[in-house]
Amino acid sequence: MLAKSDVVSLHAPLLPTTRHMISRESLARMTRGVLIVNTARGELIDTAALVEALDSGQVGGAGLDVFEGEEAVKEESVLLRGDREPPTELRPLRSLLERDNVIITPHMGFYSREALGRILDTTVENVLAFEKGEPQNLVAG
């Protein structure tokens, strides 16, 4: 399927078996110029491999609502400041942030009218169930 797709959109959980499911090998099998969208988990994509594929033109662009190493990005982060070189392990991430063919959003892919409506409905249902003495969605502690 990768060899025939113009757009690859990821919607998978992060498990040991899915970590870096988008790797150098899988990227090489994709259609040249493919667009990659990730709204699932950042670690599904090997960032260094993605940067190489963007450099070569194998990947034409990416839309990333999540990305590997996103916890390193803060307002004061060296990644966002151009005056210092980031640590070696964060250089691929800096490269993604600087590209015109990569769109990065702050993990807000859920932010649609429909999704917010479902979140509100679930919240109201949980409150009403709690008031009836039938709590739902409990977290064991």
N, CA, C and O atoms as a MOPAC input file, in Angstrom:
PM7 MOZYME 1SCF
protein

 N      0.82600 1    -1.18600 1     0.00000 1
 C      0.00000 1     0.00000 1     0.00000 1
 C      0.87900 1     1.26100 1     0.00000 1
 O      0.53800 1     2.25000 1    -0.64900 1
 N      2.01000 1     1.22900 1     0.72600 1
 C      2.87600 1     2.40800 1     0.77700 1
 C      3.35800 1     2.81500 1    -0.61300 1
 O      3.48700 1     4.00400 1    -0.90400 1
 N      3.62300 1     1.83700 1    -1.46400 1
 C      4.15400 1     2.11400 1    -2.79600 1
 C      3.13200 1     2.75800 1    -3.72400 1
 O      3.50300 1     3.29000 1    -4.77100 1
 N      1.84500 1     2.71700 1    -3.35700 1
 C      0.78700 1     3.24600 1    -4.21400 1
 C      0.11400 1     4.48900 1    -3.65400 1
 O     -0.75900 1     5.06100 1    -4.30600 1
 N      0.50400 1     4.91700 1    -2.45900 1
 C     -0.19500 1     6.02300 1    -1.78900 1
 C      0.50100 1     7.35500 1    -2.00700 1
 O      1.72300 1     7.45500 1    -1.90100 1
 N     -0.28000 1     8.36800 1    -2.31000 1
 C      0.25700 1     9.72300 1    -2.42600 1
 C      0.26300 1    10.43200 1    -1.08000 1
 O      1.03300 1    11.36700 1    -0.86500 1
 N     -0.61000 1     9.97700 1    -0.16600 1
 C     -0.69500 1    10.53400 1     1.18000 1
 C     -0.73800 1     9.36400 1     2.15200 1
 O     -1.49600 1     8.41200 1     1.96600 1
 N      0.08400 1     9.44900 1     3.18800 1
 C      0.07700 1     8.45100 1     4.25700 1
 C     -0.29900 1     9.18100 1     5.53600 1
 O      0.39400 1    10.10500 1     5.96100 1
 N     -1.40100 1     8.75900 1     6.14800 1
 C     -1.89200 1     9.38200 1     7.37400 1
 C     -1.85400 1     8.33800 1     8.48600 1
 O     -2.40700 1     7.24800 1     8.34400 1
 N     -1.20200 1     8.67600 1     9.58400 1
 C     -1.01500 1     7.71800 1    10.67700 1
 C     -2.08300 1     7.87600 1    11.74800 1
 O     -2.37400 1     8.98100 1    12.20600 1
 N     -2.66200 1     6.73900 1    12.13700 1
 C     -3.70600 1     6.69500 1    13.17200 1
 C     -3.51500 1     5.40600 1    13.95900 1
 O     -4.37300 1     4.52300 1    13.93000 1
 N     -2.40300 1     5.29700 1    14.65500 1
 C     -2.06500 1     4.07100 1    15.37500 1
 C     -1.57400 1     4.40700 1    16.77000 1
 O     -1.04400 1     5.49400 1    17.00200 1
 N     -1.74900 1     3.47900 1    17.70000 1
 C     -1.21000 1     3.70400 1    19.04000 1
 C      0.30300 1     3.48900 1    19.02800 1
 O      0.84100 1     2.84300 1    18.12900 1
 N      0.97000 1     4.03100 1    20.02400 1
 C      2.40300 1     3.78500 1    20.16800 1
 C      2.59100 1     2.51500 1    20.98600 1
 O      2.25100 1     2.46400 1    22.16800 1
 N      3.12700 1     1.51100 1    20.35000 1
 C      3.44100 1     0.23200 1    20.97000 1
 C      4.87000 1    -0.13200 1    20.58900 1
 O      5.42300 1     0.46700 1    19.66800 1
 N      5.47000 1    -1.07500 1    21.25500 1
 C      6.81100 1    -1.49100 1    20.82200 1
 C      6.84600 1    -1.89300 1    19.35100 1
 O      7.85600 1    -1.69200 1    18.67600 1
 N      5.75500 1    -2.45700 1    18.85300 1
 C      5.70400 1    -2.89700 1    17.45200 1
 C      5.41900 1    -1.77600 1    16.45600 1
 O      5.62700 1    -1.95300 1    15.25500 1
 N      4.94100 1    -0.61500 1    16.94000 1
 C      4.64900 1     0.49200 1    16.01600 1
 C      5.67200 1     1.61500 1    16.10400 1
 O      5.66100 1     2.51600 1    15.26600 1
 N      6.56200 1     1.58600 1    17.10600 1
 C      7.58500 1     2.63600 1    17.22200 1
 C      8.43900 1     2.62800 1    15.95100 1
 O      8.95000 1     1.58500 1    15.54400 1
 N      8.58600 1     3.78700 1    15.33800 1
 C      9.33500 1     3.97100 1    14.08900 1
 C      8.79500 1     3.08600 1    12.96200 1
 O      9.55700 1     2.58200 1    12.13700 1
 N      7.46800 1     2.90500 1    12.94000 1
 C      6.88200 1     2.16200 1    11.82200 1
 C      7.15500 1     2.88400 1    10.50100 1
 O      7.21600 1     2.26000 1     9.44100 1
 N      7.31700 1     4.20700 1    10.58100 1
 C      7.78800 1     4.95300 1     9.41200 1
 C      9.28800 1     5.13500 1     9.61300 1
 O      9.74300 1     5.98000 1    10.38400 1
 N     10.02500 1     4.32200 1     8.89900 1
 C     11.48300 1     4.21300 1     9.04100 1
 C     12.14200 1     4.49300 1     7.69100 1
 O     11.45600 1     4.76100 1     6.70500 1
 N     13.46400 1     4.43200 1     7.65000 1
 C     14.16300 1     4.60200 1     6.36900 1
 C     13.63800 1     3.59900 1     5.33600 1
 O     13.41600 1     3.93300 1     4.17200 1
 N     13.44800 1     2.36400 1     5.80100 1
 C     13.01200 1     1.30600 1     4.89200 1
 C     11.59600 1     1.56800 1     4.36900 1
 O     11.35000 1     1.45500 1     3.16800 1
 N     10.67700 1     1.91200 1     5.25200 1
 C      9.29900 1     2.13600 1     4.79000 1
 C      9.21800 1     3.39700 1     3.93100 1
 O      8.45900 1     3.43300 1     2.96300 1
 N      9.98600 1     4.42300 1     4.26900 1
 C     10.00100 1     5.64600 1     3.45900 1
 C     10.51800 1     5.36700 1     2.04900 1
 O     10.01200 1     5.92700 1     1.07600 1
 N     11.51700 1     4.50900 1     1.94100 1
 C     12.08600 1     4.17300 1     0.62500 1
 C     11.07200 1     3.44400 1    -0.25500 1
 O     11.16300 1     3.51300 1    -1.48100 1
 N     10.11500 1     2.75100 1     0.34500 1
 C      9.09200 1     2.02300 1    -0.42300 1
 C      7.94400 1     2.92300 1    -0.87300 1
 O      7.12800 1     2.51500 1    -1.69900 1
 N      7.87400 1     4.12800 1    -0.34500 1
 C      6.74900 1     5.01700 1    -0.65400 1
 C      6.90800 1     5.68900 1    -2.01100 1
 O      8.00600 1     5.78400 1    -2.55800 1
 N      5.78100 1     6.15300 1    -2.53400 1
 C      5.75400 1     6.92700 1    -3.76500 1
 C      6.61700 1     8.17300 1    -3.58700 1
 O      6.52900 1     8.84900 1    -2.56200 1
 N      7.44200 1     8.47600 1    -4.57000 1
 C      8.27800 1     9.67300 1    -4.48600 1
 C      7.38600 1    10.91700 1    -4.38900 1
 O      6.44700 1    11.08100 1    -5.16800 1
 N      7.69200 1    11.78300 1    -3.42500 1
 C      6.91100 1    12.99500 1    -3.22400 1
 C      5.72000 1    12.81400 1    -2.29500 1
 O      4.89900 1    13.72100 1    -2.15900 1
 N      5.61800 1    11.65900 1    -1.65900 1
 C      4.50400 1    11.35300 1    -0.76400 1
 C      4.35800 1    12.42200 1     0.32000 1
 O      5.34100 1    13.02300 1     0.75300 1
 N      3.13600 1    12.64400 1     0.74200 1
 C      2.85900 1    13.52400 1     1.87900 1
 C      2.53700 1    12.64200 1     3.07600 1
 O      1.79600 1    11.66600 1     2.95400 1
 N      3.09700 1    12.98800 1     4.23600 1
 C      2.88300 1    12.20400 1     5.44900 1
 C      2.19300 1    13.07300 1     6.48200 1
 O      2.61100 1    14.20200 1     6.73800 1
 N      1.12300 1    12.53600 1     7.07800 1
 C      0.37700 1    13.23000 1     8.12100 1
 C      0.40100 1    12.34800 1     9.36400 1
 O      0.08500 1    11.16100 1     9.29300 1
 N      0.77400 1    12.92900 1    10.50300 1
 C      0.78300 1    12.17500 1    11.75600 1
 C      0.01600 1    12.94900 1    12.81800 1
 O      0.45000 1    14.01000 1    13.26800 1
 N     -1.13200 1    12.40300 1    13.21200 1
 C     -1.91100 1    12.97500 1    14.31300 1
 C     -2.01100 1    11.98100 1    15.45800 1
 O     -2.80400 1    12.17400 1    16.38000 1
 N     -1.22100 1    10.92900 1    15.40700 1
 C     -1.33500 1     9.85700 1    16.39900 1
 C     -0.29400 1    10.00800 1    17.50500 1
 O     -0.57500 1    10.60100 1    18.54700 1
 N      0.88300 1     9.48400 1    17.28600 1
 C      1.97800 1     9.54300 1    18.25600 1
 C      3.26600 1     9.85200 1    17.51500 1
 O      3.54300 1     9.27500 1    16.46400 1
 N      4.04900 1    10.76600 1    18.06900 1
 C      5.26000 1    11.22200 1    17.40400 1
 C      6.26500 1    10.13000 1    17.11000 1
 O      6.91400 1    10.14600 1    16.06400 1
 N      6.39900 1     9.17800 1    18.02400 1
 C      7.40700 1     8.13500 1    17.88600 1
 C      7.06200 1     7.09200 1    16.83000 1
 O      7.82200 1     6.14400 1    16.63100 1
 N      5.93000 1     7.25200 1    16.15100 1
 C      5.62900 1     6.36200 1    15.03900 1
 C      6.56500 1     6.62700 1    13.86600 1
 O      6.77900 1     5.75400 1    13.02500 1
 N      7.12500 1     7.83800 1    13.81300 1
 C      8.02200 1     8.22800 1    12.71600 1
 C      9.43200 1     8.39700 1    13.24900 1
 O      9.64100 1     9.05700 1    14.26700 1
 N     10.39500 1     7.80600 1    12.56800 1
 C     11.81000 1     8.03300 1    12.86400 1
 C     12.15200 1     9.40700 1    12.28100 1
 O     12.23900 1     9.56500 1    11.06300 1
 N     12.34200 1    10.38900 1    13.15100 1
 C     12.52300 1    11.77500 1    12.71300 1
 C     13.74200 1    11.94500 1    11.81700 1
 O     13.67100 1    12.63200 1    10.79800 1
 N     14.85300 1    11.33000 1    12.18500 1
 C     16.06600 1    11.45000 1    11.36100 1
 C     15.81900 1    10.89400 1     9.95800 1
 O     16.28100 1    11.46600 1     8.97000 1
 N     15.09700 1     9.78900 1     9.87300 1
 C     14.78200 1     9.20200 1     8.56400 1
 C     13.85600 1    10.11400 1     7.76700 1
 O     14.00800 1    10.24800 1     6.55300 1
 N     12.90100 1    10.73700 1     8.44400 1
 C     11.99500 1    11.66700 1     7.76800 1
 C     12.76800 1    12.85500 1     7.20700 1
 O     12.52300 1    13.27200 1     6.07500 1
 N     13.69100 1    13.40100 1     7.98000 1
 C     14.49500 1    14.53500 1     7.51000 1
 C     15.28700 1    14.14000 1     6.25900 1
 O     15.33400 1    14.89800 1     5.29000 1
 N     15.90000 1    12.97200 1     6.28100 1
 C     16.65000 1    12.50100 1     5.10700 1
 C     15.73300 1    12.36500 1     3.89700 1
 O     16.10500 1    12.74600 1     2.78700 1
 N     14.53300 1    11.82100 1     4.10600 1
 C     13.59100 1    11.63400 1     3.00800 1
 C     13.08200 1    12.97400 1     2.47600 1
 O     12.84000 1    13.10700 1     1.27600 1
 N     12.91900 1    13.95700 1     3.34200 1
 C     12.54200 1    15.30300 1     2.89700 1
 C     13.68900 1    15.93100 1     2.10000 1
 O     13.46200 1    16.57000 1     1.07200 1
 N     14.91100 1    15.74600 1     2.57600 1
 C     16.08400 1    16.29100 1     1.86900 1
 C     16.21200 1    15.72000 1     0.45900 1
 O     16.55500 1    16.43900 1    -0.47900 1
 N     15.93700 1    14.43300 1     0.31400 1
 C     16.10300 1    13.77500 1    -0.98200 1
 C     14.91500 1    13.98000 1    -1.91900 1
 O     15.01000 1    13.69700 1    -3.11300 1
 N     13.79600 1    14.47000 1    -1.38200 1
 C     12.58800 1    14.60900 1    -2.18600 1
 C     11.72700 1    13.36200 1    -2.18500 1
 O     10.65600 1    13.35800 1    -2.79100 1
 N     12.16700 1    12.30700 1    -1.52100 1
 C     11.33600 1    11.10200 1    -1.40900 1
 C     10.00600 1    11.44400 1    -0.74200 1
 O      8.95100 1    10.96100 1    -1.15000 1
 N     10.07400 1    12.28100 1     0.28600 1
 C      8.87300 1    12.80700 1     0.92500 1
 C      8.71900 1    14.25400 1     0.49500 1
 O      9.64700 1    15.05000 1     0.63200 1
 N      7.55600 1    14.59200 1    -0.02200 1
 C      7.31500 1    15.94700 1    -0.51400 1
 C      6.93300 1    16.92700 1     0.58200 1
 O      7.12400 1    18.13400 1     0.43400 1
 N      6.39200 1    16.41300 1     1.68300 1
 C      5.98500 1    17.28000 1     2.77600 1
 C      5.37800 1    16.46400 1     3.89700 1
 O      5.06100 1    15.28600 1     3.73600 1
 N      5.22100 1    17.12600 1     5.04800 1
 C      4.65600 1    16.44100 1     6.20100 1
 C      3.78400 1    17.40100 1     6.99700 1
 O      4.07700 1    18.59200 1     7.10900 1
 N      2.71600 1    16.85700 1     7.54100 1
 C      1.86200 1    17.56800 1     8.48400 1
 C      1.92900 1    16.81400 1     9.79700 1
 O      1.45900 1    15.68100 1     9.89600 1
 N      2.51100 1    17.44000 1    10.79800 1
 C      2.76800 1    16.75200 1    12.06400 1
 C      2.05600 1    17.45500 1    13.21000 1
 O      2.40900 1    18.57500 1    13.58000 1
 N      1.05600 1    16.79000 1    13.76600 1
 C      0.38600 1    17.29600 1    14.95800 1
 C      1.09800 1    16.76200 1    16.19800 1
 O      0.91200 1    17.26900 1    17.30400 1
 N      1.90000 1    15.75000 1    15.99800 1
 C      2.74000 1    15.15100 1    17.03100 1
 C      4.08200 1    14.82400 1    16.38200 1
 O      4.15500 1    14.61100 1    15.17200 1
 N      5.12600 1    14.78700 1    17.17500 1
 C      6.43200 1    14.44900 1    16.62100 1
 C      7.34300 1    13.94200 1    17.71900 1
 O      7.19700 1    14.27900 1    18.89400 1
 N      8.27700 1    13.13100 1    17.29900 1
 C      9.25300 1    12.54900 1    18.21500 1
 C     10.05400 1    13.66600 1    18.87800 1
 O     10.58900 1    14.53900 1    18.19300 1
 N     10.13700 1    13.64300 1    20.18200 1
 C     10.89200 1    14.67100 1    20.89500 1
 C     10.12100 1    15.94100 1    21.17000 1
 O     10.72000 1    16.95500 1    21.52600 1
 N      8.79900 1    15.91500 1    21.01400 1
 C      8.01300 1    17.15000 1    21.18500 1
 C      8.12800 1    17.71600 1    22.59400 1
 O      7.92400 1    18.91300 1    22.79300 1
 N      8.45100 1    16.87600 1    23.57700 1
 C      8.60400 1    17.36500 1    24.94500 1
 C      9.78400 1    18.33700 1    25.07100 1
 O      9.86700 1    19.08500 1    26.04500 1
 N     10.68900 1    18.32900 1    24.09700 1
 C     11.84900 1    19.21400 1    24.13100 1
 C     11.52200 1    20.62200 1    23.64000 1
 O     12.32400 1    21.53800 1    23.82000 1
 N     10.36300 1    20.80300 1    23.02600 1
 C     10.00900 1    22.10000 1    22.46300 1
 C      9.25200 1    22.92000 1    23.51200 1
 O      8.14300 1    22.57400 1    23.92000 1
 N      9.87200 1    23.98700 1    23.92100 1
 C      9.27100 1    24.94100 1    24.85300 1
 C      9.56700 1    26.32500 1    24.29700 1
 O     10.42500 1    26.48000 1    23.42900 1
 N      8.86900 1    27.31100 1    24.78700 1
 C      9.09200 1    28.67100 1    24.29500 1
 C     10.55600 1    29.06900 1    24.33600 1
 O     11.07000 1    29.66800 1    23.39200 1
 N     11.22500 1    28.73800 1    25.42900 1
 C     12.61300 1    29.16800 1    25.59500 1
 C     13.60000 1    28.16000 1    25.02400 1
 O     14.80900 1    28.32000 1    25.18400 1
 N     13.10100 1    27.13000 1    24.36400 1
 C     13.93900 1    26.04500 1    23.88500 1
 C     14.96800 1    26.51700 1    22.87100 1
 O     14.70500 1    27.39600 1    22.05100 1
 N     16.14200 1    25.91200 1    22.94800 1
 C     17.19100 1    26.18400 1    21.96800 1
 C     16.72700 1    25.79200 1    20.56500 1
 O     17.26100 1    26.28400 1    19.57100 1
 N     15.72600 1    24.90000 1    20.48600 1
 C     15.18900 1    24.52200 1    19.17600 1
 C     14.53000 1    25.69400 1    18.47700 1
 O     14.57100 1    25.79400 1    17.25000 1
 N     13.92600 1    26.57500 1    19.24600 1
 C     13.19200 1    27.68900 1    18.66300 1
 C     14.03800 1    28.94000 1    18.51300 1
 O     13.63000 1    29.90100 1    17.86000 1
 N     15.20400 1    28.92500 1    19.11300 1
 C     16.09700 1    30.08100 1    19.03100 1
 C     17.16900 1    29.78400 1    18.00000 1
 O     17.78300 1    28.71800 1    18.03200 1
 N     17.39400 1    30.69000 1    17.11100 1
 C     18.37900 1    30.46700 1    16.06400 1
 C     19.80300 1    30.80200 1    16.46000 1
 O     20.71100 1    30.65700 1    15.64300 1
 N     20.02500 1    31.24400 1    17.68200 1
 C     21.35000 1    31.71700 1    18.06600 1
 C     22.28400 1    30.61700 1    18.54800 1
 O     23.48600 1    30.84900 1    18.67800 1
 N     21.75500 1    29.41200 1    18.81900 1
 C     22.60800 1    28.32000 1    19.28700 1
 C     22.23100 1    27.02400 1    18.58800 1
 O     21.07600 1    26.81000 1    18.22000 1
 N     23.21100 1    26.17900 1    18.41600 1
 C     22.98300 1    24.86600 1    17.81800 1
 C     22.39700 1    23.94500 1    18.89200 1
 O     22.91700 1    23.89400 1    20.00700 1
 N     21.32700 1    23.22100 1    18.57100 1
 C     20.74900 1    22.30200 1    19.56000 1
 C     21.65300 1    21.09800 1    19.76900 1
 O     22.55700 1    20.85700 1    18.96800 1
 N     21.42300 1    20.33700 1    20.83600 1
 C     22.18100 1    19.10100 1    21.03500 1
 C     22.00100 1    18.17500 1    19.84100 1
 O     20.98700 1    18.25000 1    19.14700 1
 N     22.95200 1    17.32200 1    19.60200 1
 C     22.95400 1    16.43200 1    18.43400 1
 C     21.64300 1    15.68200 1    18.26500 1
 O     21.13200 1    15.58900 1    17.14900 1
 N     21.08600 1    15.14300 1    19.34700 1
 C     19.87700 1    14.32400 1    19.23000 1
 C     18.64900 1    15.13400 1    18.83800 1
 O     17.64600 1    14.56300 1    18.41000 1
 N     18.71500 1    16.47300 1    18.97800 1
 C     17.56900 1    17.31300 1    18.62800 1
 C     17.72900 1    18.01600 1    17.27300 1
 O     16.82400 1    18.73300 1    16.84700 1
 N     18.83900 1    17.82600 1    16.60500 1
 C     19.03500 1    18.49800 1    15.31000 1
 C     18.01700 1    18.10300 1    14.25300 1
 O     17.56800 1    18.96800 1    13.50000 1
 N     17.63000 1    16.82200 1    14.16300 1
 C     16.57400 1    16.50200 1    13.17600 1
 C     15.27700 1    17.25200 1    13.45900 1
 O     14.59600 1    17.68400 1    12.52900 1
 N     14.93700 1    17.40700 1    14.72000 1
 C     13.72500 1    18.12800 1    15.08300 1
 C     13.83200 1    19.59500 1    14.69500 1
 O     12.87400 1    20.15900 1    14.16700 1
 N     14.96200 1    20.21800 1    14.93900 1
 C     15.17200 1    21.61600 1    14.52100 1
 C     14.99900 1    21.72400 1    13.02200 1
 O     14.39500 1    22.67900 1    12.53300 1
 N     15.52300 1    20.75400 1    12.28700 1
 C     15.39500 1    20.76700 1    10.82800 1
 C     13.93300 1    20.75400 1    10.40100 1
 O     13.55700 1    21.45500 1     9.46200 1
 N     13.10200 1    19.96300 1    11.08200 1
 C     11.67500 1    19.93300 1    10.74700 1
 C     11.02000 1    21.27800 1    11.00700 1
 O     10.19800 1    21.73600 1    10.21400 1
 N     11.38000 1    21.91300 1    12.11200 1
 C     10.77700 1    23.19500 1    12.48300 1
 C     11.10400 1    24.30700 1    11.48600 1
 O     10.35800 1    25.28000 1    11.37600 1
 N     12.21100 1    24.16500 1    10.76400 1
 C     12.67300 1    25.22500 1     9.86000 1
 C     12.21000 1    25.05300 1     8.41300 1
 O     12.52300 1    25.89800 1     7.57500 1
 N     11.49100 1    24.00800 1     8.10400 1
 C     11.13800 1    23.69900 1     6.71100 1
 C      9.81600 1    24.32400 1     6.28200 1
 O      8.86700 1    24.43400 1     7.05900 1
 N      9.79300 1    24.73000 1     5.01500 1
 C      8.55700 1    25.26900 1     4.43700 1
 C      7.56900 1    24.16700 1     4.05400 1
 O      6.37000 1    24.42200 1     3.94900 1
 N      8.06200 1    22.94600 1     3.84700 1
 C      7.17900 1    21.85500 1     3.42300 1
 C      6.76800 1    20.94800 1     4.59100 1
 O      6.30600 1    19.82600 1     4.38200 1
 N      6.94000 1    21.44300 1     5.81000 1
 C      6.50200 1    20.72200 1     7.00300 1
 C      5.63600 1    21.67100 1     7.82600 1
 O      6.04900 1    22.78300 1     8.15500 1
 N      4.44800 1    21.22100 1     8.14700 1
 C      3.54400 1    21.98700 1     9.01200 1
 C      3.47700 1    21.26000 1    10.34800 1
 O      3.17400 1    20.06800 1    10.40500 1
 N      3.76100 1    21.98500 1    11.41200 1
 C      3.70600 1    21.40900 1    12.74600 1
 C      2.66700 1    22.16100 1    13.55100 1
 O      2.69300 1    23.38900 1    13.63400 1
 N      1.74800 1    21.40600 1    14.14400 1
 C      0.72600 1    21.99400 1    15.00200 1
 C      0.91200 1    21.46700 1    16.41900 1
 O      1.50400 1    20.40300 1    16.60300 1
 N      0.42300 1    22.17900 1    17.41400 1
 C      0.66700 1    21.82000 1    18.81500 1
 C     -0.28500 1    20.76800 1    19.38200 1
 O     -1.01700 1    21.03400 1    20.33500 1
 N     -0.27000 1    19.57600 1    18.79300 1
 C     -1.06700 1    18.43500 1    19.25800 1
 C     -2.52600 1    18.84900 1    19.48400 1
 O     -3.09100 1    18.67700 1    20.56500 1
 N     -3.09900 1    19.39300 1    18.42900 1
 C     -4.48500 1    19.85300 1    18.52600 1
 C     -5.33400 1    19.35500 1    17.36100 1
 O     -6.32700 1    19.98200 1    16.99200 1
 N     -4.93300 1    18.21900 1    16.78600 1
 C     -5.67400 1    17.65100 1    15.66900 1
 C     -7.11100 1    17.29700 1    16.02100 1
 O     -7.95700 1    17.17800 1    15.13600 1
 N     -7.38900 1    17.12800 1    17.30100 1
 C     -8.73700 1    16.80100 1    17.74700 1
 C     -9.66000 1    18.00800 1    17.69500 1
 O    -10.87500 1    17.85500 1    17.82600 1
 N     -9.12200 1    19.19100 1    17.50800 1
 C     -9.85400 1    20.42700 1    17.73100 1
 C    -10.79900 1    20.74000 1    16.57400 1
 O    -10.51800 1    21.58100 1    15.72000 1
 N    -11.91500 1    20.04200 1    16.57600 1
 C    -12.97100 1    20.32000 1    15.59400 1
 C    -14.27900 1    20.50300 1    16.36000 1
 O    -14.38200 1    20.12700 1    17.52800 1
 N    -15.24600 1    21.06600 1    15.71300 1
 C    -16.54800 1    21.26100 1    16.35000 1
 C    -17.12100 1    19.91300 1    16.79800 1
 O    -17.65900 1    19.79600 1    17.89900 1
 N    -17.00200 1    18.89800 1    15.93600 1
 C    -17.54700 1    17.57800 1    16.25800 1
 C    -16.82400 1    16.95900 1    17.45200 1
 O    -17.46900 1    16.43100 1    18.35800 1
 N    -15.49200 1    17.02000 1    17.46100 1
 C    -14.72600 1    16.42000 1    18.55600 1
 C    -15.00700 1    17.13100 1    19.87300 1
 O    -15.16900 1    16.47800 1    20.90400 1
 N    -15.06600 1    18.44200 1    19.85300 1
 C    -15.35600 1    19.18300 1    21.08200 1
 C    -16.76200 1    18.86000 1    21.59200 1
 O    -16.98300 1    18.77400 1    22.80000 1
 N    -17.70600 1    18.68200 1    20.67200 1
 C    -19.06100 1    18.29500 1    21.06600 1
 C    -19.08000 1    16.94700 1    21.76300 1
 O    -19.76800 1    16.76800 1    22.76800 1
 N    -18.31300 1    15.98700 1    21.22100 1
 C    -18.23700 1    14.66100 1    21.85100 1
 C    -17.58800 1    14.74600 1    23.22700 1
 O    -18.03300 1    14.08000 1    24.16100 1
 N    -16.55600 1    15.54700 1    23.36100 1
 C    -15.88900 1    15.71500 1    24.66100 1
 C    -16.85500 1    16.30400 1    25.67700 1
 O    -16.93300 1    15.83400 1    26.81200 1
 N    -17.58700 1    17.32700 1    25.27400 1
 C    -18.56600 1    17.94500 1    26.18400 1
 C    -19.68100 1    16.97100 1    26.55200 1
 O    -20.07900 1    16.89900 1    27.71500 1
 N    -20.18900 1    16.22100 1    25.57300 1
 C    -21.24200 1    15.24000 1    25.85400 1
 C    -20.75800 1    14.19400 1    26.85100 1
 O    -21.47800 1    13.84900 1    27.78800 1
 N    -19.56300 1    13.69500 1    26.65700 1
 C    -19.00600 1    12.69100 1    27.56600 1
 C    -18.83500 1    13.26400 1    28.96800 1
 O    -19.11200 1    12.58000 1    29.95400 1
 N    -18.38700 1    14.49500 1    29.06500 1
 C    -18.21200 1    15.13400 1    30.36900 1
 C    -19.54100 1    15.25000 1    31.09700 1
 O    -19.63200 1    14.92700 1    32.28200 1
 N    -20.57100 1    15.70700 1    30.40000 1
 C    -21.89600 1    15.84200 1    31.01200 1
 C    -22.41800 1    14.46600 1    31.43300 1
 O    -22.94700 1    14.32300 1    32.53500 1
 N    -22.27900 1    13.46300 1    30.58000 1
 C    -22.71400 1    12.10300 1    30.92200 1
 C    -21.99800 1    11.60300 1    32.17700 1
 O    -22.62000 1    10.97700 1    33.03500 1
 N    -20.69500 1    11.87500 1    32.29000 1
 C    -19.93000 1    11.44100 1    33.46200 1
 C    -20.41400 1    12.13400 1    34.73700 1
 O    -20.52400 1    11.49200 1    35.78100 1
 N    -20.70100 1    13.41900 1    34.66500 1
 C    -21.19000 1    14.15600 1    35.83800 1
 C    -22.55400 1    13.62300 1    36.25800 1
 O    -22.78600 1    13.38500 1    37.44300 1
 N    -23.45400 1    13.43400 1    35.30400 1
 C    -24.79100 1    12.92500 1    35.61900 1
 C    -24.71400 1    11.51400 1    36.22000 1
 O    -25.42600 1    11.21400 1    37.17900 1
 N    -23.87300 1    10.66500 1    35.67700 1
 C    -23.71200 1     9.31100 1    36.21200 1
 C    -23.14700 1     9.35900 1    37.63300 1
 O    -23.56400 1     8.58100 1    38.49100 1
 N    -22.20900 1    10.26100 1    37.88600 1
 C    -21.63900 1    10.40600 1    39.22900 1
 C    -22.71400 1    10.83500 1    40.22100 1
 O    -22.78900 1    10.31600 1    41.33400 1
 N    -23.55300 1    11.79600 1    39.80200 1
 C    -24.63300 1    12.25600 1    40.68100 1
 C    -25.62000 1    11.13300 1    41.01800 1
 O    -26.20800 1    11.13400 1    42.10000 1
 N    -25.80700 1    10.17800 1    40.10200 1
 C    -26.70000 1     9.04100 1    40.33700 1
 C    -26.01800 1     7.94200 1    41.16200 1
 O    -26.63800 1     6.92700 1    41.48100 1
 N    -24.75300 1     8.14600 1    41.50300 1
 C    -24.02200 1     7.10200 1    42.22500 1
 C    -23.49800 1     6.00400 1    41.33300 1
 O    -23.19200 1     4.90700 1    41.80100 1
 N    -23.39100 1     6.29400 1    40.04400 1
 C    -22.90700 1     5.31400 1    39.06100 1
 C    -21.72300 1     5.89200 1    38.28900 1
 O    -21.79800 1     6.07000 1    37.07300 1
 N    -20.63100 1     6.18500 1    38.99400 1
 C    -19.50000 1     6.82600 1    38.31800 1
 C    -18.94500 1     5.97600 1    37.16400 1
 O    -18.90200 1     4.74700 1    37.22800 1
 N    -18.52700 1     6.67800 1    36.11700 1
 C    -17.96800 1     6.04400 1    34.93000 1
 C    -16.52900 1     6.48400 1    34.73900 1
 O    -16.08600 1     7.46200 1    35.34300 1
 N    -15.81400 1     5.77800 1    33.91600 1
 C    -14.45000 1     6.16500 1    33.52200 1
 C    -13.55700 1     6.41400 1    34.73400 1
 O    -12.82000 1     7.39800 1    34.77400 1
 N    -13.62400 1     5.52300 1    35.71800 1
 C    -12.80700 1     5.66000 1    36.91500 1
 C    -11.35600 1     5.29700 1    36.62900 1
 O    -11.06900 1     4.40000 1    35.83700 1
 N    -10.46500 1     5.99800 1    37.27700 1
 C     -9.03900 1     5.70100 1    37.16700 1
 C     -8.62700 1     5.02800 1    38.45800 1
 O     -8.77900 1     5.59000 1    39.54200 1
 N     -8.10700 1     3.82500 1    38.33500 1
 C     -7.66700 1     3.09900 1    39.53800 1
 C     -6.40500 1     3.74300 1    40.09300 1
 O     -5.51400 1     4.12300 1    39.33200 1
 N     -6.32500 1     3.86600 1    41.39700 1
 C     -5.17400 1     4.54600 1    41.96800 1
 C     -4.43100 1     3.79000 1    42.99000 1
 O     -3.44200 1     4.28800 1    43.52800 1

